Amino acid sequence: MDNRTDLADWTLIRAFLAVAESGSLSAAAQRLGTSQPTVGRQIKSLEAQLGTVLFTRHARGLDLSAQGQALLPSAKAMQAAAQRLSLQAAGQAETLRGTVRITASQVVSHYLLPPVLAGIRQQEPEITIDLAPTDSPENLLFREADIAVRMFRSSQLDIVTRQLGELPVVIFASRAYLDRRGRPTTPEALLDHDLIGYDRSELIIKGMRAAGFPATRDWFTLRCDDQAACIELARAGCGVGFAQRHIVERDPTLEIIDIGLNLPALPVWLAAPQSTRKTPRIARIWDLLSQGLAPMLS
């Protein structure tokens, strides 16, 4: 392979890494926030600059060629250097102005964060917020986010974490559904109802078993792994579901079902890279997130 990597700019290397890690142009484009044709052009441009073919096509997408495999370690080293530079530059910012990127789960992003972020925007109008809803943990050290709101403690080195409290989980249904089917008062009576649970995830089943209720997947007559969709299914009257107490309590069309089960609460953590945690704008949003989420936690 012609040794001309100095001709390739970081944009092209970034596209190369995204395709190498995701296995397709479309997935890489989604990761980079751009279009599939753009990524395709970037890969062709990089191949032209290097004078080699970096990927081979197959039925499911793209695989690295031998030349691509050879380039991969250097590309990753370049990525790591760019990440260190970005973290250092962000850590030196001293004003309460600029952008802070927050990542959180779909449910937290949809149901809990909007009023918190509305308050933050009123208090700090010069700070722009990017919200990245995802149930996949973003890599904070890769600057995929400045602050993460998570239901688990990060195990990455060089990440600062703080547990804010716990989100109580309750059993609930729409008032219209309960008016139609009746209100269960015991665990046994709950089995006479349509239960909404997860498809492949065992989170709800494990939570019910921890509360002494020997649940199995077959107990759930409607299953979906998207937590926000499960909440909306229950809201529409499809059956009995499970959600954070705060989400249910603020909706007058929903009702908590008390059958004497204490479901495990969800811990809430804030996380940020140690190198940028004290950056003024990030520190300010960290504090305002802590304050805004506090009323929802136990």
C-alpha positions in Angstrom: 0.0 0.0 0.0 1.3 3.4 -1.0 2.3 5.2 2.2 0.4 8.5 1.6 -1.7 8.7 4.8 -0.5 12.2 5.4 -2.7 13.3 2.4 -5.9 12.1 4.1 -7.7 14.6 6.4 -9.5 13.7 9.6 -13.0 13.8 8.0 -12.1 11.0 5.6 -10.4 8.9 8.3 -13.5 9.4 10.5 -15.7 8.1 7.7 -13.4 5.1 7.3 -13.6 4.2 11.0 -17.4 4.6 11.1 -17.8 2.2 8.1 -15.2 -0.2 9.5 -17.0 -0.3 12.9 -20.6 -0.3 11.6 -20.2 -2.5 8.5 -22.3 -0.4 6.1 -22.5 3.1 4.6 -26.0 3.7 5.9 -25.1 2.8 9.5 -22.0 4.9 9.3 -24.0 7.8 8.0 -26.4 7.6 10.9 -23.6 7.5 13.4 -21.9 10.5 11.8 -25.1 12.5 11.3 -24.7 12.8 7.6 -26.0 11.1 4.4 -25.1 7.7 2.9 -23.9 9.3 -0.4 -21.7 11.7 1.5 -20.0 8.8 3.4 -19.7 6.9 0.1 -17.9 9.8 -1.5 -15.6 10.2 1.5 -14.6 6.5 1.3 -13.9 6.8 -2.5 -11.9 10.0 -1.9 -9.8 8.3 0.8 -9.2 5.3 -1.5 -8.2 7.5 -4.3 -5.7 9.4 -2.1 -4.2 6.2 -0.8 -4.3 4.4 -4.1 -6.0 1.3 -2.7 -9.3 -0.4 -2.0 -10.3 -0.3 1.7 -13.5 -2.3 1.7 -15.0 -5.3 -0.1 -18.8 -5.6 -0.6 -20.9 -8.6 0.5 -24.6 -9.3 0.9 -24.8 -7.8 4.4 -22.7 -4.7 3.8 -19.0 -3.9 3.7 -15.9 -5.7 5.0 -12.4 -4.3 5.4 -10.0 -5.4 2.7 -6.5 -6.5 3.6 -5.3 -2.9 2.9 -8.1 -1.6 5.1 -7.1 -3.9 8.0 -3.6 -2.6 7.7 -4.8 1.0 7.9 -7.1 0.5 10.8 -4.5 0.7 13.7 -3.2 4.0 12.4 -6.7 5.4 11.9 -7.6 4.5 15.5 -4.5 6.2 16.8 -5.5 9.3 14.8 -9.0 9.1 16.4 -7.6 8.8 19.9 -5.3 11.8 19.3 -8.3 13.8 18.0 -10.3 12.8 21.0 -7.6 13.9 23.4 -7.3 17.2 21.6 -11.0 17.8 21.8 -11.2 16.9 25.5 -8.3 19.2 26.3 -9.7 22.1 24.3 -13.1 21.7 26.0 -11.6 21.6 29.4 -10.0 25.0 28.8 -13.2 26.7 28.0 -14.1 29.2 30.7 -17.4 30.9 29.7 -21.0 29.9 30.4 -21.6 29.9 26.7 -21.5 27.2 24.1 -23.0 23.7 23.7 -23.4 20.9 26.2 -24.4 17.5 24.8 -26.5 15.3 27.1 -27.3 11.7 26.5 -30.0 9.7 28.3 -32.3 6.8 27.7 -35.3 7.1 25.5 -37.7 7.1 28.5 -35.7 9.7 30.5 -35.3 11.8 27.4 -39.0 11.7 26.5 -40.7 11.9 29.9 -38.3 13.3 32.5 -35.8 15.6 30.9 -38.1 18.0 28.9 -39.3 20.1 31.9 -35.8 20.0 33.4 -34.2 21.3 30.2 -36.9 24.0 29.8 -35.8 25.3 33.2 -32.1 25.1 32.3 -32.8 27.1 29.1 -34.5 29.8 31.1 -31.6 30.0 33.5 -28.8 29.7 31.0 -30.0 31.0 27.6 -26.4 31.3 26.3 -25.8 27.5 26.7 -27.1 25.4 23.8 -28.3 21.9 24.7 -27.9 18.9 22.4 -30.0 15.9 23.7 -29.1 12.5 22.4 -31.8 9.9 23.4 -30.5 6.4 23.2 -30.7 3.2 25.2 -27.1 2.4 24.2 -24.4 3.8 26.5 -22.6 6.6 24.7 -18.8 6.6 25.1 -18.1 9.8 27.0 -14.3 9.6 26.5 -15.0 9.8 22.7 -16.9 13.0 23.2 -20.2 11.4 22.1 -21.7 13.3 25.0 -20.5 15.8 27.7 -22.9 14.5 30.4 -24.8 11.2 30.6 -27.9 10.5 32.7 -27.7 6.8 33.3 -29.4 4.0 35.2 -26.0 2.4 36.0 -22.6 3.6 37.3 -20.0 4.0 34.6 -17.1 1.6 34.9 -14.9 3.6 32.5 -11.7 5.1 33.8 -11.4 8.9 33.9 -15.2 9.3 34.2 -16.7 11.3 37.1 -20.0 9.8 38.4 -22.5 10.9 41.0 -25.6 9.0 42.1 -28.6 11.4 42.3 -31.0 9.0 43.9 -33.5 6.4 42.6 -36.6 6.4 40.4 -39.4 4.4 42.0 -41.1 1.9 39.7 -44.8 1.3 39.9 -47.5 -0.9 38.3 -50.0 1.2 36.4 -52.8 1.3 33.8 -55.1 3.8 32.2 -58.1 4.8 34.3 -60.3 3.8 31.3 -58.8 0.3 31.2 -59.3 -0.1 35.0 -62.9 1.2 34.8 -63.5 -1.5 32.2 -61.6 -4.4 33.7 -61.6 -3.7 37.4 -58.8 -2.7 39.8 -56.7 -5.6 41.1 -55.8 -5.5 44.7 -53.6 -8.6 45.1 -50.7 -10.1 43.0 -53.0 -13.0 42.1 -55.7 -10.7 40.8 -53.1 -9.0 38.6 -52.8 -12.2 36.5 -56.4 -11.8 35.4 -55.4 -8.7 33.5 -53.5 -8.0 30.2 -49.9 -7.4 31.1 -47.6 -5.3 29.0 -43.9 -6.2 29.2 -40.7 -6.5 27.4 -40.0 -8.8 24.4 -36.4 -9.9 24.7 -35.3 -7.9 27.7 -35.8 -9.6 31.1 -35.7 -6.4 33.1 -39.3 -6.5 34.2 -39.3 -10.2 34.8 -36.2 -10.0 37.0 -37.8 -7.0 38.9 -41.0 -8.9 39.6 -39.1 -12.0 40.7 -37.0 -9.8 43.0 -40.2 -8.6 44.6 -41.3 -12.2 45.2 -43.5 -12.6 42.1 -42.4 -15.6 39.9 -43.1 -13.9 36.6 -42.3 -15.5 33.2 -42.4 -14.1 29.7 -45.7 -15.9 29.0 -47.5 -13.7 31.5 -47.3 -10.8 29.2 -49.9 -10.6 26.5 -48.3 -7.6 24.7 -44.5 -7.4 24.5 -42.2 -4.6 23.3 -38.6 -3.7 24.2 -39.1 0.0 23.6 -39.9 1.4 27.1 -41.6 4.5 25.7 -43.8 2.4 23.5 -44.8 0.3 26.5 -45.9 3.4 28.4 -48.0 4.6 25.4 -49.5 1.2 25.0 -50.7 1.2 28.6 -51.9 4.8 28.2 -54.0 3.7 25.2 -55.7 1.0 27.3 -53.9 -2.1 26.1 -53.3 -3.4 29.6 -51.2 -3.1 32.8 -47.7 -1.8 32.5 -44.6 -0.8 34.5 -43.0 2.7 34.6 -41.3 5.3 36.8 -43.7 6.7 39.4 -43.2 10.3 38.3 -44.3 9.6 34.8 -47.6 8.0 36.0 -48.3 10.6 38.7 -48.2 13.6 36.4 -50.7 12.1 34.0 -54.3 12.2 35.2 -55.4 9.6 32.7 -53.1 7.0 34.4 -53.5 5.3 37.8 -51.0 3.5 40.0 -52.0 -0.1 41.0 -51.1 -1.0 44.6 -51.0 -4.7 45.1 -48.4 -4.8 47.8 -45.3 -5.4 45.6 -42.2 -3.3 46.1 -40.5 -3.3 42.7 -36.8 -2.5 42.6 -36.1 1.2 42.0 -33.9 2.5 39.2 -30.6 4.2 40.3 -29.9 7.5 38.5 -26.3 8.6 37.9 -24.7 11.6 36.2 -21.4 10.9 34.4 -18.9 13.1 32.6 -15.3 12.9 31.5 -13.0 14.0 34.4 -11.1 16.3 32.0 -14.2 18.4 31.2 -16.3 18.0 34.3 -15.2 21.3 35.7 -15.5 23.2 32.5 -17.8 26.1 33.6 -20.7 25.4 31.2 -20.6 21.7 31.8 -20.3 22.1 35.5 -23.3 24.5 35.4 -25.5 22.0 33.4 -24.4 19.2 35.7 -25.6 21.2 38.7 -28.9 22.2 37.1 -29.6 18.6 36.0 -29.0 17.5 39.6 -31.4 20.1 40.9 -34.1 19.5 38.2 -34.2 15.7 38.6 -34.1 15.8 42.4 -37.9 16.1 42.9 -38.5 13.0 40.8 -36.2 10.8 42.9 -36.4 9.0 46.2 
